[in-house]
Amino acid sequence: MEMKTAYDLAVDRGVTVILGDRPLEITWQRLVKQIDFWSSLRLLLSAVLGTRDLLRDDADEAPHIEKKVTQLSSADPDTVESLLKKFKKEIPSVYRVLVEERDQYLLWSARDSKASREVDSVLAIVGAAHLPGIRECFALPGKGKWSREELITVGDKRYRRKKRIAS
């Protein structure tokens, strides 16, 4: 909801919007290539068990579920950090692709936007789960944990970064 609001405000004010996340196709293919059987199983089970309340046909449960979703979407940084640590511990290969690699990619996108437009600053709006990792990548000397080539390559295939701009 917050991302959509930020996008709408930028468009209303005529601000250029750059969608800086790594293309879903690359993220998905990297995930499929790197995930092992047990991680796949853990991911599937956590998805099924985590949504079992949503699958119940009990009208009394709806307010309870809505409350949980609201709490998670407006979670404080400590809650987000706790969830990320649990995710990283339980399914590290999935966490690496979905969170760590994208943290670095998002930071590069913001830096590229700043450099290509020769401006002093860029406002990057990112999900709460990415903020700690982006801060960590920002503090790393050099280019970070992975090269840009690694983050846009799946097997022998290298993808070109597409500029996605809305104004």
C-alpha positions in Angstrom: 0.0 0.0 0.0 2.8 2.4 0.9 4.6 1.7 -2.4 1.5 2.4 -4.4 0.9 5.7 -2.5 4.5 6.8 -3.1 4.2 6.0 -6.8 0.9 7.9 -7.1 2.3 10.9 -5.3 5.4 11.0 -7.5 3.3 10.7 -10.7 0.9 13.4 -9.5 3.9 15.8 -9.0 5.5 15.0 -12.3 8.5 13.2 -10.6 10.3 10.6 -12.7 9.8 7.1 -11.2 12.4 4.4 -11.8 11.4 0.9 -10.8 14.8 -0.3 -9.5 14.2 -3.9 -8.5 15.8 -6.7 -10.3 13.4 -8.2 -13.0 11.2 -10.9 -11.6 12.3 -13.3 -14.3 15.9 -13.2 -13.2 15.1 -13.4 -9.5 12.8 -16.4 -10.1 15.3 -18.3 -12.3 18.2 -17.7 -9.8 15.9 -18.9 -7.0 15.0 -22.1 -8.9 18.6 -22.7 -9.9 20.0 -22.3 -6.4 17.3 -23.8 -4.1 17.8 -27.4 -3.0 15.1 -30.0 -2.4 14.9 -29.4 1.4 14.7 -25.7 1.0 11.9 -26.1 -1.5 10.1 -28.3 0.9 10.5 -25.9 3.8 9.4 -23.0 1.6 6.3 -24.9 0.5 5.4 -26.0 4.0 5.8 -22.6 5.5 3.6 -21.1 2.7 0.9 -23.8 3.3 1.1 -23.6 7.1 1.3 -19.8 7.1 -1.8 -19.4 5.0 -3.9 -22.1 6.6 -5.9 -19.5 8.6 -6.7 -17.7 5.3 -8.1 -21.0 3.9 -10.5 -21.5 6.7 -14.2 -20.8 5.9 -14.9 -19.4 9.4 -16.4 -15.9 9.3 -15.3 -15.3 12.9 -11.7 -15.6 11.9 -11.7 -12.8 9.3 -11.2 -9.9 11.7 -8.4 -11.9 13.4 -6.6 -12.4 10.0 -7.1 -8.8 9.0 -5.5 -7.7 12.3 -2.5 -10.0 11.7 -2.0 -8.6 8.2 -2.3 -5.0 9.5 0.2 -5.7 12.3 2.7 -7.2 9.8 2.4 -4.4 7.2 3.0 -1.7 9.9 5.6 -3.7 11.8 8.3 -1.8 13.7 11.9 -2.4 12.6 12.6 -4.9 15.4 9.7 -7.1 14.3 10.9 -6.9 10.7 14.5 -7.7 11.8 13.2 -10.7 13.8 11.3 -12.1 10.9 14.2 -11.7 8.6 16.6 -13.5 11.0 14.1 -16.4 11.2 13.7 -16.5 7.4 17.5 -16.4 7.0 18.0 -19.2 9.5 15.2 -21.5 8.2 15.8 -21.1 4.4 19.1 -19.4 3.8 19.3 -20.1 0.0 15.9 -18.5 -0.5 16.8 -15.6 1.8 19.9 -15.0 -0.2 18.2 -14.7 -3.5 15.0 -12.9 -2.4 16.5 -10.5 0.1 20.3 -10.2 0.1 20.9 -10.1 -3.6 18.0 -7.7 -4.2 19.2 -5.4 -1.4 22.4 -4.9 -3.4 20.6 -4.6 -6.7 18.3 -2.0 -5.3 21.2 0.0 -4.0 23.0 -0.1 -7.4 19.7 1.0 -9.1 19.6 4.1 -6.8 23.2 4.9 -7.4 22.9 4.4 -11.1 19.8 6.7 -11.1 21.8 9.4 -9.3 24.8 9.2 -11.6 22.9 9.0 -14.9 20.8 12.0 -14.0 23.7 14.0 -12.5 21.7 15.0 -9.4 22.7 15.4 -5.8 20.2 13.0 -4.3 17.7 10.3 -5.1 14.7 9.2 -3.0 14.5 5.4 -3.0 11.3 3.9 -1.6 11.9 0.3 -0.6 10.2 -2.3 1.4 11.0 -2.5 5.1 12.6 -5.9 4.7 15.2 -4.4 2.4 16.2 -1.4 4.4 18.7 -3.1 6.8 20.4 -5.0 3.9 20.7 -1.9 1.8 22.3 0.0 4.7 24.7 -2.9 5.1 25.6 -2.9 1.4 26.0 0.9 1.4 28.6 0.5 4.1 30.6 -2.1 2.2 33.8 -0.9 0.5 33.9 -1.4 -3.2 31.1 -3.0 -5.1 29.5 -5.2 -2.4 29.2 -9.0 -1.9 28.4 -9.8 -5.6 29.3 -8.3 -8.9 26.6 -6.8 -11.0 27.3 -9.6 -13.5 26.6 -12.2 -10.9 23.3 -10.7 -10.0 21.9 -10.6 -13.5 23.3 -14.0 -14.7 21.5 -17.3 -14.5 23.7 -20.2 -15.5 25.3 -19.3 -18.9 22.6 -16.6 -19.7 23.3 -13.0 -18.9 20.4 -10.6 -18.9 20.6 -7.0 -19.8 19.2 -4.5 -17.3 16.1 -2.9 -18.7 15.4 0.7 -17.8 11.8 0.9 -16.5 10.7 4.5 -16.2 7.3 6.0 -15.6 6.7 9.7 -15.6 
